[in-house]
Amino acid sequence: METTIDFLGYPLAASPFSIILNRDSKISINTINQYSYCIGEQDLLFKEVLKGSDVLLPDGVGIVKACSFLTGKTISKVTGWDIHRHLLNILNKEGGKCFYLGSSDKTLSKIKDRINKEYPAIESAYYSPPYKERFSEEDMDEMVFNINSFRPDVVFIGLTAPKQEILSHLLKDKLETNIICSIGAAFDFYAETIPRPGQLWIDLNLEWLGRFFREPKRMWKRYFYFGFVFVYYMFLKKAAHYMPHFGDQITYSPRSLAPEVEKVEI
């Protein structure tokens, strides 16, 4: 059975729920959706970080459909919420420890309270990094100190893409942990500071639309503008497959389609 499916050079995890807690190893878990794919076409560091993930989850119906369209292979969507729950269940069975890095103290406190109620065998801690565009060396040293002082089995990072994935990459070798998992909005969903779309939306593969209705100003570009850009990329890739010289005939720049994305420096 395949453990990964090659999607345009991205190693999508085919069986992510087979992940176990191995205290003799250290792995990074990231997610990719149509938005992060488009951002990766502009930000080469982010692209390489995603491709270098030990586990890369197909987080979004766009990626799942595109994978089938280009490779003919079926893969299931796995969100940050899904992998978060999976890892918490493992930790609860083993009496493990997890650490939350990102978001506000208020949100993190709500996460800890819920962990205590739902997963009593888990010991948790958190750290809210400073809200700034660029983390200094001192900022990252403080993160490492807080995490390593607690010595968690799993570190969950909840910032925005591509910031959280790049931060995970930069901190990986310094952290005394076994799993570093970037889960983004799952922090707010689990803390219930932002409601997650209901099960009907999820079952219909329309969770993205439910999120758009709740936060239209923030989400319209991510889902609609970048959705169009993503579809454009996929058709170009498909055309190039059947017509090998197609890519030589038509050149395209991600920047010609997508609006300038603010470069994230960490």
N, C-alpha and C positions, 0 to 999 in steps of 0.2 A: 504493500500500500504506500502510495506517495505521501511523504510528509510535507512537501511543499509543491506548489505549482508555479512555474516561471511565468510571470505576467509582465512582459516588457522589461525583464531584468529584475523585477521585484519578486522576491521569494515568498509568495503568499502561503500562510500556514493552512494546510489541508485538514489537520486534526488538532486544533489548539487546545481542546479540552483533555488531551492526553498529557498536558504539562503537569509535572509533579515537582515537589519541592526537593531539590537536591542540594544539600548543604555543602557539597564539595565542588560546586560550580557557581558561576555567575552569568546570568543571561539578561538581555534587554528585550522588552516586549513593546512594540509600537503598533500603531494602526495606520491604515492608509484609506482615504476616501477620494472622491473625485476632486475635491477642493485641494487636498494636500498633494495629489498627483500634479495638478496644474501649478501649484506653488513650487513644487520640486523642479518643474521645467524652467523656472526662473532662478531658483536658488540651488546651485549645484551642491553646496555643502549639505543642505537639507536632503537632497536627493540621495547622496551617498550615505547619509546617516540612515535613511529608511532602508536602502538596499542592504546595508550592513547589519540590520536588526537580526538578532538571533531568532526572534519570532515576530512575524509581520502579519497582522490581522486584517482581513478584508472588511473594513468597517463602513458599509454603505452599499445600497442596492446598485448604485452606479458601477462600482468596482466589480461586484458579483456578475452583473449583466455583461460588462465589458470583457471580463475574463472568459465567459462562455462564448461571446461573440468572436474573440480573437483566437482562443485556444481550443474551443469545443469542449472544455472541461467544466464540470459543475463544482462550485465551491459555495459554502454557506457563509452568510454574513455573521460576523462576530463583532460586537460593539465593545467599547470600553466598559460599559455597564456589565456586559456578559462576563468578560474576563475578570473584572473586579469581584463579582459574585463567586466565580469559580475559585479564585485564589483565596477568598475569605473562607469558603467552605473547607478548603485544604488546611488552612491555618487553624481553623477552629477544631478540626479533628486531631491536629498534632500539637495543639497548645502553642502556636507560634506567635510571632510579633510582626506588626506592620507599622509603617511610618508614612505619613501624608505630608508631601511637600508641595506648597502652592495654595492659592486662594487666601481668603481672609481668616482672621482668628475666629470670627463669628461662625463662618461656614465650617471650619475645621473642628470647632467645639461641638457643633451639631453632629458631625460625622462621628466623632469619638463617643458621644452619648448614644448614638444609634448602634455603634459597634458593641458597646457594653451591654446593650439590651438584647441584640440579636445573635451576637457571637461571644458569649461570656468567657470562652476559653482563650480568646485573643487578647493580647496586650498591645495597645496602640499608643502612638504619640504623633505629634505633628509640629510643623514649623511653617510660619507664614513669611516668605521672603519679602524684601522691600518691593514696593510697586514702582518699578522703573524700567525704562526701555532697555538698558544695558546693565547686566550684573558685573560688578567689579570683582577682582580676585579676592578681595576681603569678603564680599558677599558670598561667593562660592565656598570660601574657607569656612564661613559660619554655617552654611548648609551642611558641609561635610562633617563638621564638629558635632552638630546636633544629631545627625543621623548615626554616625559611628559611636557616639556616646550611648545611644539606645541599642545599637546592634540588632536591627530588625532582620527578619527573614525576607521581607518584601518591602520595597519602597514604591509607593504610588506617587506619580507626579501629575499635578493638575494645573497646568498653565494652558496657553493656547499654542496651536501649531503655527509655525515650526519651532517656537521657543522651547517647548517642553522636550521635544525629541533631541534638539541640539544640546540642551542642558544635560539630559540623560547621557548623551554620548560623552560630554566633557567630564562628567562626574564618575562615570562607570568604574574606571580603574582606581579611584580614590575611595570608593564606598565599600564598607564591610557589610555586605548583604548578599543575597543569592538571586533575587529577582528585582529588576528595575522596570517598572511598568508605567507607561504614559497613558492616562485615561481621560484627560481633558474634562469635558462637561459632566462626566460621571460624578465628579466631586459635588457639583451643585445638585444633580439629580438625587444622589444618596442623602445629602443634607436636606433635601426638599426645599432648598432656597429657590430653585427653578423646577417646576413640575415636569416630569418626563411625559411625553405623549402616551396615551393609554394603550392597552394591549391591542385594541382593534386597529389602531394606526400601525402598530408594529406588525401585526399579522398580515396586513394588506401591503406591507413594504412601503408605507407612507409615513414612517416616523419623521422623515425630513420635512414633510409638509406640515405635520403637527407642530414641529419646532418653528417653522416659518410663520405660522399663524400666531404663535406666542411672541415671537421676536422678529417681526417683519423688517424693521429698519436694519437690524444686524445681520439677518440671514438671507435677504433677497439676493445679494451679490454672490454669496457662497453657493446657493442652490440654483439660482436661475442663470446668472451671468456665467459663472464658472461651470455650470452644468452644460451650457452651450459650448464653451471652450473645450470641455472634456469630450463631448460627443464629436466635435470637429477633429480632435487629436485621434480618437479611436477610428474614425473613418479613414483618415490619412494612413494610419498604421495598417488597416485592412487592405486598402488599395495598394500599398507598398508590398504587401504579401503576395498579391496576385500579379502585380506588375513591378518586378524588382527595380526597374529603372524609374519608377514613379517618383521616388524620393529625390532622384537627381533632376527631374523635370520641374518639380515644385519645391521651392524652399519656403519654409515658414518659420517665423520667430514667435515664441510664446509671448514676447513683449508686444508683438503687433496685434495680438488678440486680447490678451489680458491686461487690465490696468496695472500700473506700477504697484508692486507690493513692497511695502516698507521693509527694508532689509533688517533682519533681527541680528543684533550683535549681543553676544553674551560674554 
